[in-house]
Amino acid sequence: MTLAIVTDSTANISKETAHELGVHVIPLTLTFGEQSLLDMKDITEIEFFDRLLTDPNHPKTSQPSVGAFLNLYKELIANGVTEILSIHISKKLSGTFESATQAASQVKNCTVEVLDTGGVSLPLGFAVIEAAKNLKNGASINELKEIIENQMNRTKVFVGLNTLEYLIKGGRMSKAKGFIGTKLNFKPIITLNNGLIESAGKARNFNKTIDSMIEMATELAPFEYIGVMHGNSLDLAQEVANKLIAIDKNSIPMIRQLSPVLGVHAGPGSIGITAVSSKK
């Protein structure tokens, strides 16, 4: 039997990584006014952040359609795939899981398992990477699901925001929470808990925000995977990566620009750390 791995563009892995590991990535959609763009296909990260600051239309995001998933699944089946593991963003944050589930129910002559990781960005991306590596070593679909579940239980993500404005505009946080943070000029830190965005703390300036995130990540060392995500702030991301290397010299952080559909909600200047502890 031939097994294929599918994920979505919120996994935040590069095209090169996806190609190297044989992972099939389905894009979410980004809409500026009347113009719809496929995430990471029709618009790059740099183009997106430039436009975010200048376009009067705040972008909206939407999940891939059932038809888009079905077309990808059928294409894989036509190429000899007999099993598909579709690994996705938290269903509490996006309708992507539901679209994939509906498409899977329409597939014949192939087993399609749709997995809600409860994650997004590199927590999802690292799970996909680990699954793809184990697939190359002969792991079964059930073994891959267990591997992902185990890894997600050891994964934490912390994101420092310059402002809550973009989370509020994107409908990911209540206006009341946003008002409290911005009114007092705090820089918020968010995390994921049970598939939902929650507060992980706050600081009075962004340097202290970063120090707090690094301190929280340190508790997970040594790292199995470690990554830094950023909203068009590469130099700062590299500084954070260097501090993480000092904590665990055996782990080299993956640095990834936030994809456009993630940048909509995090905004420019945001910095995130994803840590997967090697502690079993």
C-alpha positions in Angstrom: 0.0 0.0 0.0 1.1 3.6 -0.7 0.5 6.2 1.9 0.5 10.0 1.3 0.6 12.9 3.7 -1.5 16.0 3.1 -1.5 19.2 5.2 -2.6 22.8 4.8 -0.6 26.0 4.3 -1.0 27.0 8.0 1.6 24.4 8.7 4.1 27.2 7.7 6.6 24.8 6.1 8.5 25.9 3.1 7.9 24.6 -0.4 11.3 23.1 -0.4 10.7 21.2 2.8 7.3 19.9 1.6 8.9 18.7 -1.7 11.8 17.1 0.0 9.5 15.1 2.4 6.9 14.4 -0.2 4.2 16.3 1.7 1.2 17.7 -0.3 0.1 21.1 0.9 -3.3 22.5 0.2 -3.6 26.3 0.5 -6.1 28.4 2.4 -7.5 31.5 0.7 -6.8 35.1 1.5 -9.2 37.8 0.3 -8.5 41.6 -0.1 -11.7 43.2 -1.0 -12.9 41.3 -4.2 -9.5 39.7 -4.9 -9.0 36.1 -3.6 -5.5 34.7 -3.4 -4.2 31.3 -2.6 -1.9 31.3 0.4 1.8 31.0 -0.6 0.8 30.4 -4.2 -0.7 33.7 -5.5 1.0 35.9 -2.9 4.3 35.7 -1.1 4.9 36.5 2.5 6.8 39.7 1.7 4.2 40.8 -0.8 1.5 40.2 1.8 3.0 42.2 4.6 3.7 45.1 2.3 0.0 45.0 1.2 -1.3 44.6 4.7 0.1 48.0 5.7 -1.2 49.8 2.5 -4.4 48.2 1.4 -7.6 49.8 2.8 -9.3 46.4 2.8 -8.3 44.3 5.7 -7.9 40.8 4.4 -10.1 37.9 5.3 -9.2 34.2 5.3 -11.1 31.1 4.5 -10.5 27.4 4.5 -10.0 25.3 1.4 -13.2 24.1 -0.2 -14.4 20.5 0.0 -13.9 20.4 -3.8 -10.3 21.5 -3.5 -9.6 18.7 -1.0 -11.5 16.2 -3.1 -9.6 17.1 -6.2 -6.3 16.6 -4.4 -7.3 13.3 -2.9 -8.5 12.0 -6.3 -5.2 13.2 -7.9 -3.2 11.2 -5.3 -5.4 8.1 -5.8 -4.9 8.4 -9.6 -1.2 8.3 -9.0 -1.4 5.0 -7.0 -2.0 6.2 -3.4 -4.1 3.8 -1.4 -4.0 5.6 2.0 -4.0 9.3 2.9 -3.2 10.9 6.2 -4.6 14.5 6.1 -3.0 16.5 9.0 -4.5 19.9 9.8 -4.9 23.1 11.8 -7.1 23.1 14.9 -10.8 22.7 14.0 -11.5 25.3 16.6 -9.6 27.9 14.6 -10.5 27.0 11.0 -13.1 25.1 9.0 -10.2 23.4 7.2 -10.6 20.1 9.1 -14.4 20.1 8.3 -13.7 20.6 4.6 -11.2 17.7 4.6 -13.6 15.5 6.5 -16.4 16.1 4.1 -14.1 15.4 1.1 -12.8 12.2 2.7 -16.3 10.9 3.1 -16.7 11.1 -0.7 -13.5 9.2 -1.5 -13.7 5.6 -2.7 -11.1 2.9 -3.0 -8.7 4.7 -0.6 -8.5 5.1 3.2 -8.5 8.8 4.2 -7.8 9.7 7.8 -8.3 13.4 8.7 -6.4 14.5 11.8 -7.1 17.6 13.9 -3.7 18.4 15.6 -5.1 21.2 17.7 -2.1 23.2 16.4 -1.3 25.9 13.8 2.0 27.2 12.3 5.1 25.3 13.4 3.3 23.2 16.0 1.4 21.7 13.0 4.5 22.0 10.7 6.8 20.1 13.1 4.1 17.4 13.5 3.9 17.0 9.7 7.7 16.9 9.3 8.0 14.2 12.0 5.2 12.2 10.4 6.8 12.4 6.9 10.2 11.3 8.3 8.6 8.3 10.0 6.7 7.5 6.9 10.0 7.2 5.0 11.0 4.7 7.7 7.9 2.6 7.0 5.5 3.7 9.7 1.8 2.8 9.2 -1.0 5.3 9.2 -2.0 4.3 12.8 1.6 4.6 13.9 1.9 8.0 12.4 -1.3 9.1 14.2 0.2 8.0 17.5 3.5 9.7 16.8 1.8 13.0 16.0 -0.4 12.8 19.2 2.7 12.1 21.3 4.6 15.0 19.8 1.7 17.5 20.1 1.6 16.7 23.8 5.2 17.8 24.1 4.7 21.0 21.9 4.3 24.5 23.1 4.0 27.8 21.1 4.3 31.3 22.3 3.7 34.4 20.1 4.5 37.9 21.1 2.4 40.6 19.4 3.0 44.3 18.9 -0.7 44.8 19.1 -3.9 42.8 19.4 -5.4 44.8 16.6 -5.0 42.1 14.0 -6.3 39.3 16.1 -9.4 41.4 16.8 -9.9 42.3 13.2 -9.6 38.7 12.2 -12.2 37.6 14.8 -9.7 35.5 16.9 -10.1 37.5 20.1 -12.7 39.5 21.8 -12.6 43.3 21.6 -12.6 43.5 25.4 -9.4 41.6 25.8 -7.9 43.7 23.1 -8.9 46.9 24.7 -7.3 46.0 28.1 -4.0 45.1 26.5 -3.7 48.2 24.2 -5.1 50.6 26.7 -2.4 49.8 29.2 0.2 49.6 26.5 1.0 46.0 27.3 2.6 43.7 24.7 0.6 40.4 24.8 1.9 36.9 24.6 -0.5 34.3 23.2 -0.4 30.5 23.2 -2.6 27.6 22.1 -4.5 25.6 24.7 -6.8 22.7 23.7 -6.8 24.1 20.1 -7.8 27.7 21.1 -5.8 30.9 21.4 -5.3 32.0 25.0 -3.2 34.6 26.8 0.2 33.4 28.1 1.2 36.6 29.6 2.1 40.2 28.8 4.9 42.7 29.2 5.3 46.4 29.1 7.7 46.4 26.2 8.6 44.0 23.4 12.0 43.1 24.7 10.5 41.9 27.9 7.9 40.0 25.9 10.7 38.1 24.0 12.6 37.4 27.3 9.4 36.0 28.8 8.9 33.7 25.8 12.5 32.5 25.8 12.1 31.7 29.6 9.0 29.7 28.9 10.6 27.8 26.1 13.7 27.1 28.3 11.5 24.9 30.5 11.0 22.5 27.5 14.7 22.1 26.8 16.4 20.0 25.5 14.5 20.4 22.2 13.4 17.8 19.7 12.3 20.6 17.4 12.7 24.4 17.9 11.5 27.1 15.6 11.0 30.9 15.4 8.1 32.4 13.4 8.0 36.1 12.5 5.8 38.7 10.9 8.3 40.3 8.5 11.0 40.7 11.3 13.8 38.5 10.1 16.6 40.2 12.0 14.7 40.0 15.3 13.9 36.4 14.6 17.6 35.6 14.1 18.4 37.3 17.4 15.8 35.1 19.1 17.1 32.0 17.4 20.6 32.8 18.6 19.3 33.0 22.2 17.6 29.6 21.8 20.8 28.0 20.5 22.5 29.2 23.7 20.0 27.2 25.6 20.4 24.0 23.6 23.4 23.9 21.3 22.3 20.7 19.8 19.2 22.2 18.3 19.2 24.6 15.3 16.0 26.6 15.2 14.0 26.7 12.0 13.2 30.3 11.1 10.0 30.8 9.2 8.2 33.9 8.0 4.5 33.7 8.9 2.4 32.7 5.8 -0.1 35.3 4.6 -3.1 33.6 6.2 -1.3 33.6 9.6 0.0 37.1 9.2 -3.5 38.4 8.9 -4.1 37.5 12.5 -0.6 38.0 14.1 0.3 41.2 12.2 3.6 42.7 11.3 6.4 42.7 13.9 5.1 39.6 15.7 7.6 36.9 16.9 6.8 33.4 17.9 8.6 30.4 19.4 7.6 26.8 18.9 9.3 24.3 21.1 8.9 20.5 21.0 10.5 19.0 24.2 12.6 15.9 23.8 11.5 14.9 27.3 9.3 11.9 26.9 
